[in-house]
């Protein structure tokens, strides 16, 4: 596997987050409410301007109704593409 940069990881995270949010039929505002975050924060995550903590990742996954392990696997698949 080729070496990936932090930017690659952040881009993959943002792509998966946006895709899963849209798949769930949620707006940024609704996901933010479900995850206990602001809409601005969700926007920052989806535009690769912020990295989430593990507790934020858990809240996002809860809000999306998916397991953290599935979310992380989707990021890995996005990276190896």
URQUIWO-V959435 format. One record per helix or strand of 3 or more residues. SS is the DSSP state (hx for helix, st for strand). FROM is the first residue (numbers start at 1). LEN is the number of residues. Records with the same first field share a line. If there is no record, write none. Layout:
SS: FROM-LEN / FROM-LEN
This chain:
hx: 6-18 / 28-8 / 39-8 / 54-11 / 68-13
